[in-house]
Amino acid sequence: MTQLLNDSAVDQALGTVPEWRREDDTIVRTTELPSFPAAIEVVDRVAELAEEADHHPDIDIRWRTLTFRLSTHYLGGLTERDFALAKQIDEVLAAR
């Protein structure tokens, strides 16, 4: 069963995803892509990963700037699932 992480565990997990920051009960990453089509390609790939994981980020698209927000909403905080998807999002962005 998925469990909420305590503050210490969240701090430790944040060390594994240095581009992400904590905002209350979410982790957030903002990135800029070279073009709007490139940004949409990233969103499409992240959508595939999210569907596979049955864990979906909030995604804000502003032209070529993307902001990803992860939280395990039904539990009201952060879990290992959030950090696992954050790592996958980082891999998608690194491949660009």
C-alpha positions as CSV (number, residue, x, y, z in Angstrom):
1,M,0.0,0.0,0.0
2,T,1.2,3.5,-0.8
3,Q,2.1,5.6,2.3
4,L,2.8,9.2,2.8
5,L,6.4,10.2,3.3
6,N,7.4,12.1,6.4
7,D,9.4,15.3,6.1
8,S,12.7,13.6,6.6
9,A,12.0,11.1,3.8
10,V,10.8,13.8,1.5
11,D,14.0,15.8,2.1
12,Q,16.0,12.7,1.4
13,A,14.0,11.9,-1.8
14,L,14.4,15.4,-3.0
15,G,18.2,14.8,-3.1
16,T,17.6,12.3,-5.8
17,V,15.7,14.8,-8.1
18,P,17.7,18.0,-7.8
19,E,15.7,19.9,-10.4
20,W,12.6,19.6,-8.3
21,R,11.5,21.7,-5.3
22,R,8.9,21.2,-2.6
23,E,5.8,23.4,-2.4
24,D,3.7,22.3,0.5
25,D,2.4,18.8,-0.3
26,T,3.7,18.7,-3.9
27,I,7.0,18.6,-5.8
28,V,7.5,21.0,-8.7
29,R,9.8,21.3,-11.7
30,T,9.7,24.0,-14.3
31,T,11.6,23.7,-17.6
32,E,11.9,25.5,-20.9
33,L,12.0,23.7,-24.2
34,P,13.4,25.0,-27.5
35,S,9.9,25.3,-29.1
36,F,6.2,24.8,-28.5
37,P,6.2,21.5,-30.5
38,A,9.1,20.2,-28.5
39,A,7.2,21.0,-25.3
40,I,4.2,19.2,-26.5
41,E,6.3,16.2,-27.4
42,V,7.5,16.0,-23.8
43,V,4.0,16.3,-22.5
44,D,2.9,13.5,-24.8
45,R,5.7,11.2,-23.5
46,V,5.0,12.1,-19.9
47,A,1.4,11.3,-20.5
48,E,2.3,7.8,-21.7
49,L,4.5,7.3,-18.6
50,A,1.7,8.6,-16.3
51,E,-0.8,6.3,-17.8
52,E,1.5,3.3,-17.4
53,A,2.1,4.2,-13.7
54,D,-1.6,5.2,-13.1
55,H,-0.2,8.3,-11.5
56,H,-0.8,11.7,-13.2
57,P,1.0,15.0,-12.8
58,D,-0.5,18.4,-13.1
59,I,1.1,20.0,-16.1
60,D,1.0,23.7,-16.9
61,I,1.9,24.6,-20.5
62,R,3.0,28.2,-21.2
63,W,4.2,28.3,-24.8
64,R,7.5,26.4,-24.4
65,T,7.7,26.4,-20.6
66,L,6.4,23.4,-18.8
67,T,5.7,23.1,-15.1
68,F,5.1,19.7,-13.6
69,R,3.5,19.2,-10.2
70,L,3.4,15.9,-8.5
71,S,1.4,14.8,-5.4
72,T,-0.5,11.7,-4.4
73,H,-3.8,13.6,-4.2
74,Y,-5.9,10.8,-2.7
75,L,-3.5,10.7,0.3
76,G,-3.0,14.4,0.5
77,G,0.8,14.5,0.2
78,L,4.0,13.0,-1.2
79,T,4.8,9.3,-1.7
80,E,7.4,7.2,-3.4
81,R,5.2,7.2,-6.5
82,D,5.7,11.0,-6.9
83,F,9.5,10.7,-6.8
84,A,9.5,7.7,-9.2
85,L,7.5,9.6,-11.8
86,A,9.7,12.7,-11.2
87,K,12.7,10.6,-12.1
88,Q,11.0,9.4,-15.3
89,I,10.1,13.0,-16.2
90,D,13.8,14.0,-15.6
91,E,14.8,11.1,-18.0
92,V,12.4,12.4,-20.7
93,L,13.8,15.9,-20.4
94,A,17.4,14.7,-20.4
95,A,16.7,12.9,-23.7
96,R,15.8,16.1,-25.4
